[in-house]
Amino acid sequence: MKKLFLSSSFKDVANLLPDFVDQDLKGKKITFIPTASIPESMKFYVGTGKKALQKLGLIVDELELTQATSQEILNKLSENDYIYITGGNTFFLLQELRKTGADKIIVEQIQKGKLYIGESAGSMILSPNIEYANEMDNVKKAPELENFSALDAINFYPLPHHTNFPFKKAVEKIISKYGTTLNLYPISNSQVILVDDENIKVESK
């Protein structure tokens, strides 16, 4: 039973989360992974995402993968109620998820039905392969990444920031390059992909 909330910009669609989860969010603990933002110069979305979660009554428990022990990663991902991964560099995120083994734990938790919230890179990382992100993100920021096989928790490819600055042209390039070969789901900053088991729909705020 998968429960996935895949966004481009979480703060813009956060108000859709309570109805999707259909349970009281107040006091629930969410593992918040900002690791994808490390190599980026712009990181404002980390703070806005965190604030949006707190506004919904959630307790944010940060887990920065490059600084955490294996035990901390296992404990936080398995014991907390929900999982959230922010935006940033998708390739760097995959590199660190693999290095720490967090990738496998996250997939296990998703399969058990734990709610997963992705924002931008955090949404794309669930696809079978992230090679398509190369128009958006600099692959050189992940020098230890050997291939682009991602978490493969979904059979489609979220494409965030459709029509939104500064990614408008990059998204158009991805659509023209991969549109006929990949099952792309382009979403703007005011849209979210809701995955409820096998049911997938795009909703606007």
C-alpha positions in Angstrom: 0.0 0.0 0.0 2.0 3.0 -1.3 1.2 6.5 0.0 3.3 9.1 -1.9 2.9 12.9 -2.1 5.3 14.0 -4.9 5.7 17.7 -5.3 7.8 20.4 -7.1 7.5 23.0 -4.4 6.0 21.6 -1.1 5.1 24.9 0.5 2.8 25.6 -2.5 0.8 22.4 -2.2 1.2 21.7 1.6 -2.5 22.5 2.2 -3.5 19.4 0.1 -1.6 17.0 2.4 -4.1 16.7 5.3 -6.9 15.5 3.0 -4.6 13.0 1.3 -3.3 11.5 4.5 -6.8 11.5 6.0 -5.5 11.5 9.6 -4.5 14.0 12.2 -1.0 15.3 11.4 -0.6 17.1 14.7 2.3 15.6 16.8 3.3 13.1 14.1 7.1 12.9 13.6 8.6 13.3 10.1 12.1 12.4 9.1 13.3 15.4 7.1 16.2 14.8 4.7 17.8 18.0 3.3 20.9 16.2 1.8 20.1 17.0 -1.8 20.6 20.7 -1.1 24.2 20.4 0.1 25.9 21.1 -3.3 23.4 23.8 -4.3 23.9 27.5 -3.8 20.2 28.2 -3.5 18.7 26.4 -0.5 15.7 28.5 0.5 13.2 25.7 -0.1 14.7 23.7 2.8 13.5 26.3 5.3 10.2 26.9 3.6 9.5 23.1 3.4 10.3 22.7 7.1 8.1 25.7 8.0 5.2 24.3 6.0 5.4 20.9 7.7 5.5 22.6 11.2 2.5 24.7 10.3 0.6 21.5 9.7 1.5 20.4 13.3 4.2 18.0 12.3 7.4 17.5 14.4 10.4 17.8 12.0 13.3 15.4 12.8 16.2 16.3 10.6 18.4 13.6 9.1 21.4 14.8 7.2 22.7 11.7 5.6 26.3 12.8 5.2 26.6 13.4 9.0 24.5 10.6 10.4 25.5 7.1 11.6 24.0 4.0 10.1 22.1 3.4 13.4 20.6 7.0 13.3 19.5 6.5 9.7 17.8 3.2 10.4 16.2 4.5 13.6 14.8 7.7 12.2 13.6 6.2 8.9 11.9 3.2 10.5 10.6 4.7 13.8 9.3 8.1 12.7 5.8 8.4 11.2 6.6 9.9 7.8 9.6 10.5 5.4 10.3 13.8 3.6 13.2 14.4 1.1 13.8 18.0 -0.1 14.9 19.3 -3.5 18.5 19.9 -4.6 20.8 17.9 -6.8 19.2 14.6 -7.7 22.5 12.9 -8.6 24.2 13.9 -5.3 21.1 12.7 -3.4 21.2 9.3 -5.1 25.0 9.0 -4.4 24.4 9.7 -0.6 21.3 7.5 -0.4 23.3 4.6 -1.8 26.5 5.2 0.3 24.5 5.2 3.5 22.1 2.4 2.6 19.2 4.8 3.2 17.9 4.0 -0.3 16.9 0.4 0.7 15.4 1.4 4.0 13.3 4.1 2.4 12.0 1.7 -0.3 11.1 -0.9 2.5 9.3 1.8 4.5 7.3 2.9 1.4 6.3 -0.7 0.7 5.1 -1.0 4.3 2.8 1.9 3.6 4.7 4.7 5.3 3.8 8.2 3.9 6.6 9.6 1.7 6.8 13.2 0.7 9.1 14.3 -2.0 10.0 17.8 -3.2 11.6 18.2 -6.6 14.8 16.0 -6.4 13.0 14.1 -3.6 10.2 13.2 -6.0 12.4 12.3 -9.0 14.6 10.0 -6.9 11.7 7.4 -6.6 11.7 6.8 -10.4 13.5 3.8 -11.9 16.4 5.9 -13.3 17.4 9.6 -12.9 19.4 10.0 -16.1 16.6 12.3 -17.4 17.5 14.8 -14.6 20.7 15.7 -16.5 19.1 18.8 -18.1 18.3 20.2 -14.6 21.1 19.0 -12.4 24.9 18.9 -12.6 25.9 15.3 -12.6 29.5 16.3 -11.8 28.3 17.1 -8.2 28.1 13.4 -7.7 31.6 12.1 -8.6 31.1 8.7 -6.9 27.9 7.8 -8.7 28.5 4.8 -10.9 25.1 4.7 -12.7 21.7 6.4 -12.6 19.5 3.5 -11.4 17.3 5.1 -8.7 15.0 3.9 -6.0 12.5 2.3 -8.5 9.6 2.7 -6.1 7.3 3.9 -8.9 7.1 3.1 -12.6 6.9 6.7 -13.9 9.1 9.7 -13.9 8.1 12.8 -12.0 9.1 16.0 -13.8 9.0 19.0 -11.4 8.9 22.8 -12.1 7.0 22.4 -15.4 6.4 26.0 -16.7 8.2 27.5 -13.7 11.2 29.8 -13.6 14.2 29.0 -13.6 13.6 25.4 -14.9 11.1 26.1 -17.7 13.6 25.5 -20.6 15.2 22.5 -18.9 11.8 20.9 -18.4 10.9 21.5 -22.1 14.3 19.9 -23.1 13.6 16.8 -21.0 10.1 16.5 -22.5 11.4 16.7 -26.1 14.3 14.3 -25.3 12.5 11.7 -23.2 8.8 12.3 -23.9 8.4 9.3 -26.2 10.5 6.8 -24.2 9.7 7.6 -20.6 6.4 7.8 -18.8 7.0 11.5 -17.7 4.6 13.2 -15.2 5.3 17.0 -15.6 4.0 19.0 -12.7 4.2 22.7 -12.0 5.0 24.2 -8.6 1.3 24.4 -7.8 0.6 20.7 -8.6 1.3 17.4 -6.8 1.3 13.8 -7.9 -0.7 11.7 -5.4 0.0 8.0 -5.3 -2.4 5.9 -3.3 -1.4 2.3 -3.9 -2.0 1.8 -7.7 -4.0 4.9 -8.0 -2.0 7.9 -9.4 -3.4 11.4 -10.0 -2.2 14.9 -10.4 -3.9 17.5 -8.3 -3.6 21.3 -8.3 -3.8 23.5 -5.2 
